[in-house]
Amino acid sequence: MYSHTKQVIEAGLPAEKAKKAIIMLHGRGASASGIISLKDHLDLEGFTIVAPQATEHSWYPYSFLAPVQNNQPALDSALEVIGSVVDDLKQQGIAQENIYFLGFSQGACLTLEYTTRNAGQYGGIIALTGGLIGEKLVNENYQGDFNNTPVLITTGDPDPHVPVSRVNESVDILKELKADITLKIYKGRPHTITGEELALANAILTR
């Protein structure tokens, strides 16, 4: 089994000149450069943009619905990489409430898992087709107070990887931690990112 080394690509403003930051997490089989290309469709003026790269292009080996231990040590290692990126941004002068997250698919699951384990006030959280990770969700893993952080969670119905039932379960946990949730479930939408989802993401990025 593998763990991750911290490799990030950056775009937008240098962190020391930016007021805001966004951490973008790619999906399985994809790349940091692929997810960072979404910047051309997002309102990221004034942002520094950071995208970590998963070892072997996958944040963890099995489905996000597998028992957590089956996805170790890759999953814990992935969460550590994100935590390290967050720490770097804070050290460069960006406050946590100005840090945003965006992930697609496996990256969306990881986005939700990291932020919900570390619930606090963030700029915004955009999880495009994702849910919290594990065969069963353990409420004790998720602590803190989002303090009305805006959170967008989407999926297709049905989606080949992310069942609506898990999305709904995840939404309930985030709401308990006081996240301000926008949930969108698209009938018959393939496993992709739509223009409407990008528009909803921009509403969070610009508010």
Residue pairs with C-beta under 8 A, 6 or more apart in sequence:
1 61
1 72
1 73
1 74
2 55
2 56
2 61
2 73
2 74
2 77
3 55
3 73
3 74
3 76
3 77
4 52
4 54
4 55
4 59
4 74
4 77
4 78
4 80
4 81
5 55
6 52
6 81
6 84
6 85
7 32
7 52
7 53
8 32
8 50
8 51
8 52
8 53
8 85
9 32
9 33
9 36
9 50
9 51
9 53
10 48
10 49
10 50
10 51
11 36
11 39
11 49
11 51
12 18
12 22
12 39
12 44
12 47
12 48
12 49
13 46
13 47
13 48
14 48
15 21
15 48
15 88
15 89
15 92
15 93
15 94
16 92
16 93
17 48
18 46
18 47
18 48
18 94
19 46
19 94
19 98
20 46
20 47
20 48
20 94
20 98
20 99
20 100
20 123
21 47
21 48
21 49
21 50
21 89
21 94
21 98
21 99
21 100
22 44
22 47
22 48
22 49
22 50
22 99
22 100
22 101
22 102
22 123
22 205
23 50
23 51
23 52
23 82
23 85
23 86
23 89
23 99
23 100
23 101
23 102
24 32
24 35
24 36
24 38
24 49
24 50
24 51
24 101
24 102
24 103
24 107
25 35
25 51
25 52
25 59
25 82
25 101
25 102
25 103
25 104
25 106
25 107
25 108
25 110
25 111
26 32
26 34
26 35
26 51
26 53
26 54
26 57
26 103
26 104
26 106
26 107
27 35
27 103
27 104
27 105
27 106
27 107
27 108
28 57
28 58
28 59
28 105
28 106
29 57
29 58
30 57
30 104
30 107
31 53
31 57
32 51
32 52
32 53
33 51
35 51
35 102
35 103
35 104
35 107
36 49
36 51
38 102
38 193
38 198
39 49
41 198
42 102
42 198
42 201
42 202
42 205
43 202
43 205
43 206
44 205
47 100
47 205
48 89
48 92
48 94
50 85
50 89
52 81
52 82
52 85
54 78
55 74
58 74
58 106
59 74
59 75
59 78
59 106
59 107
59 110
60 71
60 74
60 75
60 78
60 106
60 133
61 70
61 71
61 74
62 70
62 71
63 161
64 71
64 106
64 109
64 130
64 131
64 133
64 134
64 161
64 162
65 134
65 135
65 163
65 166
66 135
67 134
67 135
68 75
68 133
68 134
68 135
71 133
75 113
75 133
78 110
79 110
79 113
79 114
79 117
82 110
82 114
83 114
83 118
86 96
86 99
89 99
90 96
90 99
96 120
96 121
96 122
97 121
97 122
97 123
98 123
99 122
99 123
100 122
100 123
100 124
100 125
100 126
100 204
100 205
101 111
101 114
101 115
101 122
101 124
101 125
101 126
101 127
102 111
102 126
102 128
102 201
103 109
103 110
103 111
103 112
103 126
103 127
103 128
103 130
104 128
104 129
104 130
104 193
105 128
105 129
105 130
105 161
105 162
105 191
106 130
107 130
108 127
108 128
108 129
108 130
108 131
108 153
108 162
109 127
109 130
109 131
109 132
109 133
109 162
110 130
110 133
111 125
111 126
111 127
111 130
112 125
112 127
112 130
112 131
112 132
112 133
112 153
112 170
112 174
113 132
113 133
115 122
115 125
115 146
116 132
116 141
116 142
116 170
116 173
116 174
116 177
117 141
117 142
117 143
118 144
119 142
119 143
119 144
119 145
119 146
119 174
119 177
119 179
120 144
120 145
120 146
120 147
120 149
121 145
121 146
121 147
121 148
121 149
122 146
122 149
123 149
123 204
123 205
124 149
124 150
124 151
124 152
124 204
124 205
124 207
125 149
125 150
125 151
125 152
125 179
126 151
126 152
126 201
126 204
127 151
127 152
127 153
127 154
128 152
128 154
128 193
128 197
128 201
129 154
129 155
129 156
129 159
129 161
129 162
129 191
129 193
130 153
130 155
130 162
130 167
130 170
131 153
131 155
131 162
131 163
131 166
131 167
131 169
131 170
132 142
132 166
132 169
132 170
132 173
137 169
137 170
137 173
139 173
142 173
142 177
143 177
144 177
145 177
145 178
146 174
146 177
146 178
146 179
146 180
147 178
148 178
148 179
148 180
149 179
149 180
150 179
150 180
150 182
150 204
150 207
151 174
151 179
151 180
151 181
151 182
152 181
152 182
152 184
152 197
152 200
152 201
152 204
153 167
153 170
153 171
153 174
153 181
153 182
153 183
153 184
154 183
154 184
154 185
154 186
154 197
154 200
155 162
155 163
155 164
155 167
155 185
155 186
156 162
156 185
156 186
156 187
156 188
156 189
156 190
156 191
157 164
157 185
157 186
157 187
157 188
157 189
158 164
159 189
159 191
160 191
161 191
164 185
167 183
167 185
168 183
171 181
171 183
174 181
175 181
182 200
182 204
184 196
184 197
184 200
186 194
